[in-house]
Amino acid sequence: MTLRFHKMHGLGNDFVVVDGREAPVAIDGALARAMADRHRGIGCDQLILIEESPHADVAMRIFNADGSEVSACGNATRCVAQLIGGEATISTAAGLLHASRTEGGISVDMGEPRFGWEDIPLAFAMHSAGLPLAWETLEKPWAINVGNPHVVFFVEDCDAVPLERLGPLIEHDPVFPERINVNVATIVDRGHLRLRVWERGAGLTRACGTGACATGVIAMLQGLVDSPVTVSLPGGDLSIGWAKGESIRMTGPATHVFSGEAELAAFGA
Ligand SMILES: N[C@H](CCC[C@H](N)C(=O)O)C(=O)O
């Protein structure tokens, strides 16, 4: 079977997007892993499957490069919205997301954040204190769910953190039964922070939309930045806006690189 796909990225966080609306495709973790493989497959951080939805323009399923299926991906949400015209409601496992075209690219209402949840039994309410946990120099993280689970560490210089070593230790720590996305952030000023992310199931990425949402909200809750805040990731900038009781608003670019075809058999399917 021939598979059509779109290669896209959000600030270098790259995706293979398969539109299953025309020709339904059965994608499981093994196939996602094979397609995401940068040597034997097409290569991407996440594989994105678009499907029909009875209550939205489209449904979007998200598979990390390791084949794990997850419920939110901010950068991919902007890419899918752009692919289907810019204005879109997108149904995900984390809920119904609304996207619109703006001069900054694509804006997405990412839903309201949640603090403390079943995946992190030790999670404290955000206004009290960070979790009483530490991994070498990284300590007292803040836990937040923005459709997927994140911990956020505020550090003096996020570029100096050995995230390629500490990231997997934290991601796979048993305190996080669903694993975790790991964010290390440095406040620049009240309108700007820098961020690097070790993503659950994908490793170091050039950008993480939900990580920017998670970090921006916690920095606002801690009174460290105003809303909106510019989040500078290795791949570029996102704008994050939020106020208590409201949906997080993420704005940034979405890039279509090329479209292609591949035989499913090439991935061992
Ligand atoms: N690694 C994430 C999914 C992708 C998130 C990221 N690529 C984004 O743009 O939000 C997780 O396992 O929850």
PDBQT file of the ligand as one rigid body, heavy atoms in Angstrom, charges set to zero:
ROOT
HETATM    1  N1  LIG A 301       6.871  14.259  23.810  1.00  0.00    +0.000 N 
HETATM    2  C1  LIG A 301       5.510  14.715  24.152  1.00  0.00    +0.000 C 
HETATM    3  C2  LIG A 301       4.646  14.816  22.866  1.00  0.00    +0.000 C 
HETATM    4  C3  LIG A 301       5.167  15.865  21.873  1.00  0.00    +0.000 C 
HETATM    5  C4  LIG A 301       5.204  17.232  22.471  1.00  0.00    +0.000 C 
HETATM    6  C5  LIG A 301       5.969  18.298  21.688  1.00  0.00    +0.000 C 
HETATM    7  N2  LIG A 301       6.593  17.877  20.458  1.00  0.00    +0.000 N 
HETATM    8  C6  LIG A 301       5.125  19.560  21.495  1.00  0.00    +0.000 C 
HETATM    9  O1  LIG A 301       5.327  20.299  20.531  1.00  0.00    +0.000 OA
HETATM   10  O2  LIG A 301       4.276  19.817  22.397  1.00  0.00    +0.000 OA
HETATM   11  C7  LIG A 301       4.869  13.707  25.144  1.00  0.00    +0.000 C 
HETATM   12  O3  LIG A 301       5.299  12.536  25.166  1.00  0.00    +0.000 OA
HETATM   13  O4  LIG A 301       3.947  14.134  25.860  1.00  0.00    +0.000 OA
ENDROOT
TORSDOF 0
